[in-house]
Each structure stands twice: as structure tokens, then as C-alpha cells.
Amino acid sequence: MAKKTKQLERDYFESERNFRLLVKGVTDYALYMLSPQGIVANWNAGGERIKGYAPEEIIGQHFSRFYTPEDRAAGKPARALKIAEETGHYEEEGWRVRKDGSFFWASVVIDPIRDPSGRLIGFAKITRDITERREAQLKLEQIQRQLAESQKMDALGQLTGGVAHDFNNLLMIVSGNLHKIKKELTSAKALRALSAIETATQRAASLTSQLLSFARRQSVNPRTIDVDRQIASVREVLASALGSMVTLQIDIQPDVWPVFIDPTEFETALLNLVINARDAMPEGGTVTVSAHNDLDKDQVLISVEDSGAGIPQDVLSKVFDPFFTTKPIGKGTGLGLSQVHGFVHQAGGTIEIESALGKGTTVRLRLPRSSAAEHYEQESVNKQASATVLLVEDNPAVADASAGLLEQLGYTVRWVPNAETALQEIEADDVDLVFSDIIMPGKMDGLKLARAIRERNPTLPVLLTTGYSDSAKHARMDFPVLRKPYQLHELSRELSKLTGHD
């Protein structure tokens, strides 16, 4: 019996010795014991590797030195031991401090150790450095947020584009018929009412244009511009918008590359950003508009920076959403930054916003450098002023409004509802100019019609129009595109370019 007992004791001590060796040899985890008061009782290789302390430096010290000063001041170490003692387990993730003062993100487990009578004799503590895992997780979460944001923007863009197409057709009917009514009215009161309707129609068209810019479905007219010259041309407008309490600073790097964008949309974007900056500084301040070349990314970086109140982080992710605004009711539509967002992405660039409360906000537009191959100029074709226009429009009400405008300009109008009929008309009789909507039912839309006409009759001018179309961005390099709803003078200008009567 004694021999058996001694063998058990030897096995026990051997097992304990092997366990201690195992614990001491573990390098991926800091495994150590604490006294009931939190004093480090032993130390393993993992503790030394992760936290930087040799055994003689840390044994006998309180484990709270591993915590950040903020956590120590908040009593977190003592609270962790208390929870472990009362519940039998404590687990958390948080920042910890190494011997050299650097921080790491730790996974911590604390378990109470009790003797056979249940008396607390200390704690077993396991710490693992999971900084890399946390960074990977944060990066994944960021990618997921960006994907969700992109999907949200795409969904909003599709909805916005679809609504805007129908709404612009309605505005075209209103706008076109206003010109007809104006010719019949003589009463000053009626003319004033008509003028109010015209103003409201133009305002509605402007709002729709901003929505389409956000949705990246605006049929813009880009060209290569000199950034320095373009900003200089609107400097007075920007300064005027800021008022007397805000100082405007312009910082343009010499020899900034040209960019291929719609200059009007660019000016509108700058004005929107400057007005937002002004509103963030009710007590005055400074707005800095800068531009320089990013050699690494082959982009032009344009920034608008203010010294205002800043934007809270929970609001920052929403600022590009259409109709979102922090301004009082009646002080903003919530479409300014949406327009900027859509303009930049439509131009093939990206937009960034950085802000801190009390330290101001910076918005950066990254636009791709222009290449010479992007130039295109529509050739003019001389025609008589009394030309015959073939109007291609599937909506009869829109066609009626458009025909009225064309007739006021002195053109003879023939209307067809689709592209196939348009090709037959062109073959059958003399047509001096084709004016076609882009979106039409059937196999052939307006852009395909225009290309078919160019192939068959390269000298026949074609003017396209749309309230919204993805095809417009492909059409603009080959054919002029007039946005709906258009005014009489805009239609006249575009037709004059084509017929050589500028």
C-alpha cells in the first residue's frame, strides 16, 4: 500500500512538474497567477514576450500596471477581480500597456482559484495579444460599411433617376405649354401668375438636376478645364457668398493639371461646399480652397477647409444622403452635398470628408487628370433657318409641348413616336435636323437612332434630349444632349449650333 501511495505521489509531482514546464514554455499566451490582492505570483515566457517584463521585473508587482492610466483611475483592475470572485469567471477585451509604454489590444480571462474548503487563494489569468485580429476585424467592418454605403447610394440613385425621368417629362409639358399660353394672355394679373408658375417650374427643374447629380445620372456636358482659371473665375462669387465675417483663402499649386468635368457642375459643387463652410462658422472664420496634384494617384486634389464647429461622427456618415440636413427648416434642401457627391463620382473621382468637433471640416475632391483624347467638338452644318425638324418622342404630351417650342422658333415640325418610324421618315422625305428623346420603348433608343442616322447620313444633324438616362454619358462624346426640361432659349441655342445660325 505504501509503495502504491509513493508511486501516486511521484506521478502527481511529475504531472505538476510537466504542467509547470508546459505553462512556462507557452509563448502565445501570458499565463500567470495572482494573489487574492492582485499581486503577480509567477510568470511565463508568453507573458515576457507579450508584455515585455522578465520574471524578476514583474513577480511581486500588482497586475494593474498592465492597464491604461484611464482604466486604473476608473478602478477597472479591482472590479475585474471582484467580478471573477463573485461570478467564477471574468472575460473582456481592451487596451493593455507593455513595459515600453506601447499599447496592444488584449483578450483577458480571469478565473478564481480556491482550496478544497472553498477559500480564495488567488486567480489564474490568461492574456492574449489580438491586436492584429482586431485590426483585421475593424478593416472588414469598414469594408462592409463602405459596401453597404455604396449599395445604399446605388439604390437611392436608381430610385431618384426613375422618379426624375418621369418628373422631368411632366415639367417639360408644363414648361412647353407655358410658352403657348403666354402668347394668348394680355392681362397683367394673368401674366404675373404665369411668371410665378415659370419660376416654380425652373426651381423644380433645378432641384431635379441636383437629385440627378447625386444619382450620377445627370446628362452633363464635360470638357477639359484649367482648375486654376476655373476657381479664379468664381472667386468673387465665392467671396460674396461667404459674407464679410468669413475670410476666403485660395491656395493653388502652380501647374495644376487640367481635369475633364462639367464646369458648371464644378462651380456649383464649389459654391455648395463654401456655403456649407460659411454656415458652420456663424461667428466668422476662414475658408481655404486649395488645389494640388497628387503624383502618386495621377489625380487633382481640390479641398475646401473651414475653421468651424465641426461635424459629430454620428452625423458624418449621413452628410451625402439626399435631403439630410442639420440646418433649420427652410434654411437648406439637404441636396448640396448630395450634388457634390454625385458630380465627383460622375467625373470618375472620389470625395472624402474629415471633421472634428471644434476643429473644423475638410472636404476633398479627387478628380482624375484629363487626357487630350477626351476632347470632342461637334461640327456645325449650315442649314436654312426655316428647316424641317423631325421630332422623335414617344410621349404625346411631351411631343406637343416640344413641337410648340420648335414652331415658335420658326421650324417646321414632323413628329414620330419611335426610332423605327423616324428612319422611314428620313428615307422617304427631306429632313433637315433630327431632335430625339434618348429613352424610348422598343429595340432602338435615341442614341442607337442617332448612330444609325450618322452611319446612313453623316451630314444630318442630330440633337438628343433626356430628363435622365445612363445612355447620356455615352452620347455626350458623339452628340449634343439637351437636358429636360429645357427653356425656349436653350433649345434655340443648341439648334443654332447645329444649323450654323449662332
C-alpha positions in Angstrom: 0.0 0.0 0.0 2.8 2.4 0.9 4.6 1.6 -2.3 1.4 2.4 -4.3 1.0 5.7 -2.4 4.6 6.7 -3.1 4.0 5.9 -6.8 0.9 8.1 -6.8 2.9 11.0 -5.2 5.7 10.6 -7.7 3.1 10.6 -10.6 1.4 13.7 -9.1 4.7 15.6 -8.7 5.8 14.6 -12.2 2.4 15.7 -13.7 2.7 19.0 -11.8 6.3 19.5 -13.0 5.3 18.8 -16.6 2.3 21.2 -16.3 4.6 23.9 -14.9 7.0 23.3 -17.8 4.2 23.5 -20.3 2.9 26.7 -18.8 6.3 28.3 -18.7 7.0 27.3 -22.3 3.8 28.7 -23.8 4.7 31.9 -25.8 1.4 32.8 -27.4 -0.4 33.4 -24.1 0.6 35.2 -20.9 -0.3 32.6 -18.2 0.3 33.6 -14.6 -1.1 33.5 -11.1 -2.3 36.4 -9.0 -2.6 36.6 -5.2 -6.1 37.4 -3.9 -5.0 41.1 -3.8 -3.8 41.0 -7.5 0.0 40.6 -6.9 1.7 38.7 -9.7 2.9 35.3 -8.2 4.6 33.7 -11.3 5.3 34.4 -14.9 5.7 32.5 -18.2 7.5 33.0 -21.5 4.3 34.2 -23.1 4.0 37.0 -20.5 7.5 38.1 -21.2 7.0 38.1 -25.0 3.7 39.9 -24.9 4.2 42.4 -22.1 8.0 42.8 -22.2 8.7 42.1 -18.5 11.3 39.5 -17.3 10.0 37.4 -14.3 12.2 39.2 -11.8 10.8 42.6 -13.0 7.1 41.7 -12.6 6.8 39.0 -9.9 5.6 40.7 -6.7 4.2 43.7 -8.6 0.4 44.5 -8.8 -1.2 43.4 -12.1 -2.8 46.8 -12.5 0.4 48.1 -14.2 -0.8 46.3 -17.3 -3.8 48.6 -17.6 -4.0 52.1 -19.2 -3.9 55.1 -16.8 -7.6 55.8 -17.6 -8.6 52.2 -16.7 -6.6 52.3 -13.5 -8.2 55.6 -12.5 -11.6 54.1 -13.1 -10.9 51.2 -10.8 -11.1 48.6 -13.6 -8.4 46.1 -12.3 -10.1 45.8 -8.8 -13.5 45.5 -10.5 -12.3 42.7 -12.7 -11.1 40.6 -9.7 -14.3 41.3 -7.9 -16.4 40.0 -10.8 -14.2 37.0 -11.2 -14.5 36.2 -7.4 -18.3 36.7 -7.3 -19.3 35.0 -10.6 -16.5 32.5 -11.0 -15.3 34.0 -14.3 -14.3 37.3 -15.9 -13.6 37.9 -19.6 -13.1 41.0 -21.7 -11.2 42.7 -24.5 -9.4 46.0 -24.1 -6.3 48.1 -24.3 -3.3 47.0 -22.2 0.2 48.5 -21.8 3.5 46.9 -22.4 6.7 47.6 -20.4 7.9 50.0 -23.1 4.6 52.0 -22.9 3.2 50.8 -26.1 -0.5 49.6 -26.3 -1.9 46.4 -27.5 -5.4 45.0 -27.8 -5.8 42.1 -25.3 -8.2 39.3 -24.8 -8.3 38.7 -21.0 -9.7 35.8 -18.9 -9.5 35.7 -15.1 -10.7 32.7 -13.0 -10.7 32.4 -9.2 -8.6 29.6 -7.6 -10.0 28.1 -4.4 -8.7 25.5 -2.0 -10.7 22.3 -1.1 -12.5 24.3 1.6 -13.6 27.0 -0.9 -11.3 29.7 0.4 -10.0 32.1 -2.3 -6.2 31.6 -2.7 -5.7 33.6 -5.9 -6.6 34.0 -9.5 -5.4 32.4 -12.8 -5.0 35.0 -15.5 -4.7 34.4 -19.3 -3.9 37.3 -21.6 -3.6 37.1 -25.4 -2.4 39.8 -27.8 -5.2 40.0 -30.5 -4.2 43.4 -32.0 -3.8 42.0 -35.5 -7.1 40.2 -35.3 -8.8 43.3 -34.1 -7.3 45.4 -36.9 -8.4 42.8 -39.4 -11.9 42.8 -38.0 -12.1 46.6 -38.0 -10.9 46.7 -41.6 -13.5 44.1 -42.5 -16.2 46.1 -40.8 -15.0 49.2 -42.6 -15.2 47.4 -45.9 -18.7 46.2 -45.0 -19.8 49.7 -44.1 -18.4 51.0 -47.4 -20.2 48.3 -49.3 -23.4 49.0 -47.5 -23.0 52.7 -48.2 -22.3 52.0 -51.8 -25.3 49.8 -52.2 -27.5 52.4 -50.4 -26.3 55.1 -52.7 -26.9 52.9 -55.8 -30.4 52.0 -54.6 -31.2 55.7 -53.9 -29.7 56.6 -57.3 -31.9 54.1 -59.2 -35.0 55.4 -57.4 -34.0 59.0 -57.9 -33.2 58.5 -61.5 -36.5 56.8 -62.3 -38.6 59.4 -60.5 -36.6 62.2 -62.1 -37.2 60.9 -65.6 -41.0 61.0 -65.2 -40.9 64.2 -63.3 -38.8 66.0 -65.9 -41.3 64.9 -68.6 -44.1 66.5 -66.6 -42.0 69.6 -66.2 -41.4 69.6 -69.9 -45.1 69.5 -70.6 -45.7 72.4 -68.1 -42.8 74.5 -69.4 -43.6 73.9 -73.1 -47.3 74.9 -72.7 -46.4 78.0 -70.7 -44.9 79.5 -73.8 -48.1 78.8 -75.7 -50.3 80.3 -73.0 -48.0 83.4 -72.7 -48.8 84.3 -76.4 -52.6 84.3 -75.7 -52.6 86.3 -72.4 -52.9 90.1 -72.2 -54.0 90.6 -68.6 -51.1 91.9 -66.4 -52.5 89.9 -63.5 -52.6 86.7 -65.6 -49.1 87.3 -66.8 -47.8 87.7 -63.3 -49.4 84.4 -62.3 -47.8 82.8 -65.4 -44.4 84.2 -64.4 -44.8 82.7 -60.9 -45.6 79.3 -62.5 -42.5 79.7 -64.7 -40.3 80.5 -61.7 -41.7 77.5 -59.8 -41.0 75.2 -62.8 -37.4 76.4 -63.1 -36.9 75.8 -59.4 -38.3 72.3 -59.7 -36.0 71.6 -62.6 -33.1 72.9 -60.6 -33.9 70.5 -57.7 -34.3 67.6 -60.1 -30.9 68.5 -61.6 -29.4 68.3 -58.1 -31.0 64.9 -57.5 -29.7 63.6 -60.8 -26.2 64.8 -59.9 -26.4 62.9 -56.7 -27.7 59.8 -58.6 -24.8 60.2 -61.1 -27.4 60.2 -63.9 -27.2 63.8 -65.0 -26.6 64.3 -68.7 -23.7 66.7 -68.2 -21.5 68.5 -70.7 -17.9 67.9 -69.6 -14.9 69.5 -71.2 -11.2 69.9 -70.2 -10.8 72.8 -67.9 -7.9 74.6 -66.2 -8.6 74.2 -62.5 -6.7 77.4 -61.5 -8.5 79.5 -64.1 -11.9 78.0 -63.2 -11.5 78.7 -59.5 -10.3 82.2 -60.2 -13.3 82.9 -62.4 -15.7 82.2 -59.4 -13.6 83.7 -56.7 -15.7 86.8 -56.4 -18.9 84.7 -56.3 -17.5 82.5 -53.5 -16.3 85.5 -51.5 -19.7 87.2 -51.9 -21.4 84.0 -50.7 -19.2 83.9 -47.6 -20.1 87.5 -46.5 -18.0 89.9 -44.5 -17.3 87.8 -41.4 -15.6 84.9 -43.2 -12.2 85.2 -45.0 -11.6 83.3 -48.2 -8.1 82.0 -48.9 -7.2 80.4 -52.3 -4.1 78.1 -52.4 -3.5 76.7 -55.9 -0.3 74.8 -56.6 1.5 76.1 -59.8 0.9 74.0 -62.9 -2.1 72.1 -61.6 -3.2 69.5 -64.1 -6.4 70.1 -66.2 -9.5 67.9 -65.4 -12.3 66.7 -67.7 -15.5 67.9 -66.0 -18.7 69.9 -66.5 -17.5 73.4 -65.5 -21.0 74.5 -64.4 -21.4 71.5 -62.1 -17.9 72.1 -60.7 -18.7 75.7 -59.9 -22.0 74.6 -58.3 -20.1 72.0 -56.2 -17.6 74.6 -55.0 -20.3 77.0 -54.1 -22.2 74.4 -52.2 -19.1 73.5 -50.2 -18.3 77.1 -49.5 -21.8 77.9 -48.3 -21.8 74.8 -46.0 -18.4 76.0 -44.6 -19.9 79.5 -44.0 -22.9 78.1 -42.2 -20.6 76.2 -39.9 -18.9 79.4 -38.8 -21.7 81.8 -37.5 -19.1 83.8 -35.6 -16.8 84.1 -38.6 -13.6 82.3 -39.6 -11.6 81.2 -42.6 -12.4 79.1 -45.6 -9.5 77.8 -47.6 -9.9 76.5 -51.2 -6.9 74.6 -52.4 -5.8 72.5 -55.3 -2.7 70.5 -56.0 -1.5 67.5 -58.0 -1.4 64.0 -56.4 1.5 62.5 -58.2 1.0 59.0 -56.7 -2.6 58.7 -57.9 -2.4 60.9 -61.0 -5.3 63.0 -59.6 -6.0 66.6 -58.9 -6.9 67.1 -55.2 -9.2 70.0 -54.5 -10.0 70.8 -50.9 -12.4 73.1 -49.1 -11.4 73.6 -45.4 -13.2 75.6 -42.7 -12.3 76.5 -39.2 -15.9 76.0 -38.0 -17.7 73.9 -35.3 -17.1 70.6 -37.0 -19.5 67.7 -37.5 -20.3 65.0 -35.0 -19.1 61.5 -36.0 -22.6 60.0 -35.9 -23.7 62.7 -38.4 -20.6 62.5 -40.7 -21.7 59.2 -42.4 -25.1 60.8 -43.4 -24.0 64.1 -44.9 -24.1 62.9 -48.5 -27.6 61.5 -48.2 -30.2 63.4 -50.2 -32.4 65.7 -48.1 -30.3 65.1 -45.0 -29.5 68.5 -43.4 -28.6 69.8 -39.9 -29.8 73.2 -40.8 -33.1 74.7 -39.5 -36.3 74.2 -41.5 -36.3 76.4 -44.6 -32.6 77.0 -44.5 -31.5 74.2 -46.8 -32.8 71.5 -49.0 -30.3 68.8 -48.0 -29.2 68.4 -51.6 -26.0 70.5 -51.6 -23.5 67.7 -50.6 -25.6 65.2 -52.5 -24.9 67.2 -55.6 -21.2 67.4 -54.9 -21.0 63.6 -54.2 -22.8 62.8 -57.5 -20.7 65.3 -59.5 -17.4 63.9 -58.3 -18.3 60.3 -58.8 -19.8 61.0 -62.2 -16.5 62.7 -63.1 -14.7 59.4 -62.2 -13.3 60.8 -58.9 -13.9 60.3 -55.2 -14.9 62.5 -52.3 -13.6 62.4 -48.7 -14.8 64.3 -45.6 -12.9 64.8 -42.4 -14.2 66.6 -39.4 -13.6 67.0 -35.6 -15.8 68.9 -33.2 -14.4 72.4 -32.6 -11.6 71.9 -35.2 -13.5 72.4 -38.4 -14.2 70.3 -41.5 -12.3 69.5 -44.7 -13.9 68.1 -47.9 -11.5 66.7 -50.5 -12.5 66.2 -54.1 -10.2 63.8 -56.0 -10.6 64.2 -59.8 -8.7 62.2 -62.4 -6.2 64.1 -64.6 -7.5 64.9 -68.0 -6.1 63.4 -71.2 -6.0 65.0 -74.6 -8.0 62.1 -76.1 -11.1 63.3 -74.2 -11.7 66.4 -76.4 -14.6 66.4 -78.8 -16.2 69.3 -80.6 -19.5 68.9 -82.5 -19.2 70.0 -86.2 -21.8 72.6 -87.3 -23.8 72.1 -90.5 -25.2 75.1 -92.3 -28.9 74.8 -92.9 -31.6 77.3 -93.7 -33.4 79.0 -90.8 -36.8 77.5 -91.9 -35.5 74.0 -91.5 -37.7 70.9 -91.0 -37.2 69.2 -87.7 -38.1 65.5 -87.2 -39.2 65.3 -83.6 -38.9 61.7 -82.2 -40.8 61.4 -78.8 -42.9 58.6 -77.5 -44.9 60.7 -75.0 -47.6 62.6 -77.0 -48.0 65.3 -74.3 -44.2 66.0 -74.3 -44.2 65.9 -78.1 -46.9 68.5 -78.2 -45.1 70.8 -75.8 -41.7 70.4 -77.7 -43.4 70.9 -81.1 -44.9 74.2 -79.8 -41.4 75.5 -78.9 -39.9 74.4 -82.2 -42.7 76.1 -84.1 -42.1 79.3 -82.1 -38.5 79.2 -83.3 -39.7 79.1 -86.9 -39.1 75.4 -87.6 -41.4 73.1 -89.5 -42.1 70.1 -87.2 -42.9 66.5 -88.1 -43.5 64.1 -85.1 -42.9 60.4 -84.9 -43.3 58.2 -81.8 -40.4 55.8 -82.2 -37.0 55.3 -83.8 -38.1 52.8 -86.5 -40.6 55.3 -87.9 -38.0 58.0 -87.7 -35.7 56.1 -90.0 -38.5 55.6 -92.5 -39.3 59.3 -92.5 -35.7 60.2 -93.1 -35.5 57.8 -96.1 -38.8 58.9 -97.5 -38.5 62.7 -97.4 -36.3 65.7 -96.7 -35.4 66.2 -93.1 -33.0 69.0 -92.1 -32.5 68.0 -88.4 -33.5 65.3 -86.0 -34.5 66.1 -82.4 -34.9 62.9 -80.4 -35.5 61.8 -76.9 -33.0 59.2 -75.7 -35.3 56.9 -73.7 -37.9 55.3 -75.9 -39.7 51.9 -76.0 -38.6 49.3 -78.5 -35.3 47.9 -79.6 -33.8 51.2 -80.6 -33.5 54.2 -78.2 -32.5 57.7 -79.2 -28.7 57.1 -79.0 -29.0 54.0 -81.3 -31.1 56.0 -83.7 -28.6 58.8 -83.8 -25.8 56.4 -84.5 -27.9 54.7 -87.3 -28.5 58.2 -88.8 -24.8 59.1 -88.7 -24.0 55.8 -90.5 -26.6 56.4 -93.2 -26.4 60.1 -93.5 -23.3 61.6 -91.8 -24.3 65.2 -92.7 -27.7 65.1 -91.0 -27.5 66.9 -87.6 -28.9 65.1 -84.5 -29.8 66.7 -81.2 -30.7 64.4 -78.3 -32.7 65.2 -75.2 -33.3 63.5 -71.9 -34.5 64.1 -68.4 -32.5 61.1 -67.2 -30.5 58.4 -68.9 -27.5 56.3 -68.3 -27.0 56.4 -72.1 -26.5 60.2 -72.0 -23.0 59.8 -70.6 -22.1 57.7 -73.6 -23.9 60.0 -76.0 -22.2 63.3 -74.9 -18.9 62.4 -76.7 -20.7 61.9 -80.0 -23.8 64.0 -80.0 -25.0 67.2 -78.2 -27.5 66.4 -75.4 -30.1 68.9 -74.1 -31.4 68.4 -70.6 -35.2 68.3 -69.9 -37.0 70.4 -69.0 -35.4 72.9 -71.4 -36.3 76.6 -72.0 -37.0 78.1 -75.3 -33.7 80.0 -75.4 -31.8 76.8 -74.5 -33.4 74.9 -77.4 -32.8 77.8 -79.8 -29.1 77.9 -78.8 -28.5 74.2 -79.3 -30.3 74.1 -82.7 -28.4 77.2 -83.8 -25.2 75.5 -83.2 -26.2 72.6 -85.4 -27.7 74.6 -88.2 -24.9 77.2 -88.3 -27.1 80.2 -87.2 -25.2 81.2 -84.0 
